Amino acid sequence: MDKIWKFDGSMKEMPPQNEILKSVEKVGYENIILDQENKTVFLKKKGMKIGFGALGKGYAADKAKSLLIEKGVVAGIINASGDLNAWGKQPNGKNWKIILLLLMLIYPQVNSIHQIMIYLSFLLTNMA
């Protein structure tokens, strides 16, 4: 989808249905074969890719947190491009407050896009 969808709010119409279907035809864990005996990974469909972006950012945030704690940092919050990891409390003694903005797209008519923004607030301590 990231090849046909602009996530910047500039799109006013949905991409054509055939483009949407084509963009996701190679998506799905069921098209990945893990062979534990030979320690191999096989992708069933030609042109498939595995993206580790989210996994990599989360792993990096976890490692950074561990290193900082090891060095004596008692509290902090790490933002790795949206992957948040918090521990301890803010300097004022309160839990970390995270506000999450969700942009929801609704389609009341064919090829019409309306946006709804929802704000969620969380108090975090020792969470990722």
DABEL-V976029 format. One record per backbone hydrogen bond with DSSP energy under -0.5 kcal/mol. CO is the residue of the C=O (numbers start at 1). NH is the residue of the N-H. E is the energy in kcal/mol with one decimal. If there is no record, write none. Layout:
BEGIN
CO&NH&E + CO&NH&E
END
This chain:
BEGIN
1&4&-1.4 + 1&5&-2.2 + 5&7&-0.6 + 6&9&-0.7 + 12&113&-1.0 + 16&19&-0.7 + 16&20&-2.0 + 17&21&-2.6 + 18&22&-2.1 + 19&23&-2.3 + 20&24&-1.1 + 21&25&-0.5 + 22&25&-0.9 + 24&27&-1.7 + 28&31&-1.8 + 29&32&-2.0 + 31&44&-2.7 + 32&34&-0.6 + 33&35&-0.6 + 33&42&-2.6 + 34&36&-0.8 + 35&39&-1.1 + 35&40&-1.8 + 40&35&-2.8 + 42&33&-3.3 + 42&44&-0.6 + 45&48&-2.0 + 49&51&-0.5 + 52&56&-3.5 + 53&57&-2.4 + 54&58&-2.3 + 55&59&-2.4 + 56&60&-2.6 + 57&61&-2.5 + 58&62&-2.3 + 59&63&-2.5 + 60&64&-2.6 + 61&65&-2.4 + 62&66&-2.4 + 63&67&-2.4 + 64&68&-2.5 + 65&69&-2.7 + 66&70&-2.5 + 67&71&-1.6 + 68&73&-2.7 + 69&72&-1.8 + 72&74&-0.6 + 76&87&-2.4 + 78&80&-0.6 + 78&85&-1.9 + 79&81&-0.9 + 80&83&-1.3 + 82&84&-1.0 + 83&80&-2.5 + 85&78&-2.9 + 86&127&-1.3 + 87&76&-2.3 + 90&93&-2.4 + 94&90&-3.0 + 96&98&-0.6 + 96&124&-3.4 + 98&100&-0.5 + 98&122&-2.9 + 100&102&-0.6 + 100&120&-2.8 + 101&103&-0.5 + 102&104&-0.7 + 102&118&-2.6 + 104&116&-2.7 + 106&108&-0.5 + 106&114&-2.3 + 109&112&-1.7 + 114&106&-2.9 + 116&104&-3.3 + 118&102&-3.3 + 120&100&-3.4 + 122&98&-3.0 + 122&124&-0.5 + 124&96&-2.1 + 127&86&-3.6
END
